[in-house]
Amino acid sequence: MAVVSLFVGVGTVTPARLLAEGPEGPAMQLLLVSRLPRTIAVLLAGMAIGVAGLLMQLLARNRFVEPSTAGTAESASLGLLAVMVLAPEAPILVKMLVAAGFALAGTALFLAILRQVPLRSVLMVPLLGLMLGGVIEAVTTFLAYRMDLLQSVNAWTAGDFSGVLEGRYELLWVAFALTVLAWFAADRFTVAGMGEDVATSLGLDHRRVLAMGLFIVAMVTATVVVTVGMVPFFGLVVPNLVAMAMGDHARRAIPWIAVLGGMLLLACDMLGRVIRFPYEIPVGTIVGVVGAALFLALLFRRQARLG
């Protein structure tokens, strides 16, 4: 799929043309400057979002949460708006760090709310997250509208890989490094997902593991939002699909989540490029439709199993 992705797009890039024009030809330049960075960015983002979704589900002990259903992504967008207002000339790294700080605060707020609200159903958890995210998004939209920055915020947060070029996606390697870190600490996250009492009885510092998980989720979310925008429901669907086949052991599941995440996001990106060729539909729109449908299917499947 990654190889096919290199040759899908409005500009004509084929093996025959690459051989005919040589390494300095326009086809090779298009391949190296646009197609290859875009494909790598899609794979890195898909891996990172999927694993971040798994960590969110373990920390919240609920299968129906992920950064876009817990207020994390919306908080990162609010952080981006804050940088646009207070330091519009700030480099991209500063924007990522500020967005990560806001994402961390939003996720911590979500978990704090969960501790205070009696949950009679597991479906209340994503419902609370969606409500929190809706409030944060409404505040962001209102402030952006009043400051005439609504179009800029929308451009930053819309999940779209069409603007990815060489030199504009490398921050996603940070998300990849955090994904590897999550795999090394997978056993701790698995134990932490059993609850604070069980984790403490097994000698695990639950608060430290929780803080590390929140840091990874916040940094991954901020990196992806700053680079390509929000990709809704993706971190919810991919871990659940893997869990249906492999169970809840994080160390065993993370490599498969990374592979499936990269593959599924790449498939959605290529679909967006060809469904209305030569025009392009943002991958966030494609994933939103596919992810929402799979989300509903998972809900109905759980309800049928409980019934």
C-alpha positions in Angstrom: 0.0 0.0 0.0 2.9 2.4 0.8 4.4 1.7 -2.7 1.0 2.2 -4.4 0.6 5.5 -2.5 3.7 6.9 -4.1 2.0 6.8 -7.5 -1.5 8.0 -6.6 -2.2 11.7 -7.2 -2.9 14.4 -9.8 0.8 14.7 -10.9 1.8 11.8 -13.0 4.5 9.7 -11.3 5.1 6.2 -12.8 8.2 3.9 -12.8 8.6 4.3 -16.5 8.6 8.1 -16.2 11.1 8.0 -13.3 13.5 5.9 -15.4 13.0 8.0 -18.5 13.6 11.4 -16.8 16.3 10.3 -14.4 17.1 11.5 -10.8 16.8 15.2 -11.7 13.5 15.0 -13.6 10.3 16.6 -12.3 8.7 13.2 -11.6 11.5 12.3 -9.2 11.3 15.7 -7.5 7.6 15.3 -7.0 8.2 11.8 -5.6 10.9 13.0 -3.1 9.4 16.3 -2.1 5.7 15.4 -1.9 4.7 11.8 -2.3 7.3 10.1 -0.2 7.0 12.5 2.8 3.2 12.3 2.6 3.3 8.5 2.7 5.7 8.5 5.6 3.6 11.1 7.5 0.4 9.0 7.0 2.1 5.9 8.3 3.7 7.6 11.3 0.4 9.4 12.2 -1.6 6.2 11.9 0.8 4.3 14.2 0.9 7.0 16.8 -2.8 7.8 17.0 -3.7 4.1 17.3 -1.3 3.5 20.1 -2.3 6.8 21.9 -5.9 5.5 21.7 -4.9 2.3 23.4 -3.2 4.2 26.2 -6.3 6.4 26.7 -8.4 3.3 27.0 -6.1 1.6 29.5 -5.8 4.8 31.6 -9.6 5.5 31.6 -10.4 1.7 31.8 -12.9 2.1 29.0 -12.9 0.8 25.4 -14.8 3.8 24.0 -12.4 6.7 24.7 -9.6 8.1 22.6 -8.1 11.6 22.1 -11.1 12.9 20.0 -13.6 11.5 22.5 -11.9 12.8 25.7 -11.3 16.4 24.9 -7.6 15.9 24.3 -7.6 16.9 20.6 -9.9 19.8 21.2 -7.6 21.0 24.0 -4.7 20.9 21.7 -6.6 23.0 19.2 -7.2 25.6 22.0 -3.5 25.6 22.7 -2.8 26.3 19.0 -5.2 29.2 19.1 -3.5 30.6 22.2 -0.1 30.5 20.4 -1.7 32.3 17.3 -2.9 35.1 19.6 0.0 35.5 22.0 3.0 34.5 19.8 1.9 34.4 16.1 5.6 34.2 15.0 6.5 31.3 17.2 8.2 28.3 15.6 6.4 25.1 15.0 8.2 23.4 18.0 6.8 26.0 20.4 3.3 25.5 18.9 3.6 21.8 19.5 4.8 22.2 23.1 2.0 24.6 23.9 -0.6 22.4 22.3 0.8 19.4 24.2 0.5 21.3 27.5 -3.2 22.2 26.7 -3.8 18.6 25.6 -2.3 17.3 28.9 -4.5 19.6 30.9 -7.6 18.6 29.0 -6.9 14.9 29.4 -6.2 15.4 33.1 -9.5 17.3 33.5 -11.4 14.5 31.7 -9.9 11.9 34.1 -10.7 14.1 37.1 -14.3 14.4 36.0 -14.5 10.6 35.6 -13.5 10.2 39.3 -16.2 12.5 40.4 -19.1 11.2 38.4 -20.8 7.9 39.3 -20.8 5.8 36.1 -23.7 3.4 35.7 -22.7 2.5 32.2 -19.4 2.3 30.2 -21.1 4.4 27.5 -21.2 7.3 29.9 -17.4 7.7 29.7 -17.2 8.6 26.0 -20.4 10.6 26.4 -18.8 12.8 29.1 -15.6 13.0 26.9 -17.7 14.2 23.9 -19.5 16.7 26.0 -16.2 18.1 27.4 -14.7 18.2 23.9 -17.8 20.0 22.6 -17.5 22.7 25.3 -13.7 23.2 24.6 -14.3 23.3 20.9 -17.2 25.8 21.3 -14.8 28.1 23.4 -12.1 27.7 20.7 -14.5 28.6 17.9 -16.0 31.6 19.8 -12.6 33.0 20.6 -11.3 32.4 17.0 -14.4 34.0 15.6 -14.0 37.1 17.8 -10.3 37.4 16.9 -10.9 36.8 13.2 -8.8 33.6 13.3 -11.5 31.0 12.7 -10.2 30.2 9.2 -6.7 29.8 10.4 -7.7 27.5 13.3 -9.8 25.4 10.9 -6.9 25.1 8.5 -4.6 23.9 11.3 -7.0 21.4 12.8 -8.7 19.9 9.6 -7.1 16.4 9.2 -5.4 16.8 5.8 -2.2 15.4 4.4 -2.3 17.3 1.1 0.0 20.0 2.5 2.7 17.6 3.7 6.0 18.3 2.0 9.6 17.6 2.7 10.5 19.6 5.8 7.0 19.9 7.1 6.3 16.5 8.6 9.4 15.6 10.5 7.8 16.3 13.9 5.9 13.1 13.4 9.1 11.2 14.2 8.6 12.5 17.7 5.2 10.7 17.8 6.9 7.6 16.5 9.6 7.7 19.2 6.8 8.1 21.8 5.1 5.0 20.3 8.2 3.0 20.8 8.4 4.3 24.4 4.8 3.1 24.9 5.8 -0.3 23.7 8.7 -0.5 26.1 6.4 0.5 29.0 3.5 -1.7 27.8 3.5 -4.1 30.7 3.2 -1.2 33.1 0.3 0.2 31.2 -1.4 -3.2 31.2 -1.1 -3.4 35.0 -2.2 0.2 35.4 -5.3 -0.6 33.3 -6.4 -3.0 36.0 -7.0 -0.2 38.4 -5.1 1.7 41.1 -5.7 -0.8 43.8 -4.5 -3.8 41.8 -1.5 -1.9 40.4 -0.4 -0.7 43.9 -0.8 -4.2 45.3 1.6 -5.5 42.5 4.2 -2.9 43.5 3.5 -0.4 40.6 3.6 3.3 41.1 0.2 4.0 39.6 0.5 7.8 39.6 3.8 7.7 37.8 2.6 5.4 35.1 -0.6 7.5 34.7 1.6 10.6 34.3 3.8 8.9 31.7 0.7 7.7 29.8 -0.9 11.2 29.9 2.4 12.7 28.7 2.6 10.3 25.7 -1.0 10.8 24.7 -0.7 14.6 25.0 2.5 14.8 23.0 1.3 12.4 20.3 -2.0 14.3 20.0 -0.3 17.7 19.8 2.3 16.5 17.3 -0.4 15.1 15.0 -2.7 18.1 15.3 0.1 20.6 14.7 1.3 18.7 11.7 -1.8 17.4 9.9 -4.8 18.3 12.1 -7.4 16.1 13.9 -8.2 12.6 12.8 -11.5 11.7 14.7 -12.4 8.2 16.0 -9.2 6.7 14.7 -7.6 5.9 18.0 -10.9 4.3 19.2 -11.5 2.0 16.3 -8.0 0.6 15.7 -7.3 -0.7 19.3 -10.7 -2.2 19.5 -10.3 -4.1 16.2 -6.9 -5.5 17.4 -8.4 -6.3 20.9 -11.1 -8.4 19.3 -8.4 -10.7 17.8 -5.5 -10.4 20.4 -7.0 -9.5 23.7 -5.9 -6.7 26.1 -2.2 -7.4 26.6 -0.6 -4.1 25.6 2.9 -5.4 24.7 1.5 -8.0 22.3 -1.1 -5.6 20.9 0.9 -2.4 20.3 2.9 -3.7 17.2 -0.3 -4.9 15.6 -2.1 -1.6 16.4 0.8 0.3 14.8 0.6 -1.8 11.7 -3.2 -1.7 11.4 -3.2 2.0 12.2 -0.7 2.9 9.5 -2.5 0.6 7.0 -6.0 1.9 7.7 -5.0 5.6 7.6 -3.1 5.1 4.4 -6.1 3.4 2.8 -8.4 6.3 3.9 -5.8 8.8 2.5 -5.7 7.1 -0.9 -9.4 6.8 -1.0 -9.7 10.6 -0.4 -7.3 11.1 -3.3 -9.2 9.0 -5.8 -12.9 9.2 -4.9 -13.3 12.6 -6.6 -10.2 12.6 -8.7 -8.6 15.1 -9.5 -10.0 16.8 -6.4 -9.1 15.6 -3.0 -11.2 14.9 0.1 -9.4 15.5 3.4 -8.5 12.3 5.2 -10.2 13.7 8.4 -13.5 13.6 6.5 -13.0 10.0 5.3 -11.8 8.8 8.7 -14.7 10.6 10.4 -17.3 8.7 8.2 -15.5 5.3 8.4 -14.6 5.7 12.1 -18.1 6.8 13.1 -19.6 3.8 11.3 -17.1 1.4 13.0 -17.7 3.1 16.3 -21.5 2.5 16.1 -20.8 -1.1 15.0 -18.7 -1.6 18.1 -21.4 -0.1 20.3 -24.1 -2.3 18.8 -21.8 -5.4 19.1 -21.2 -4.7 22.8 -24.9 -4.1 23.4 -25.8 -7.3 21.6 -23.2 -9.3 23.6 -24.5 -7.8 26.9 -28.1 -8.5 25.9 
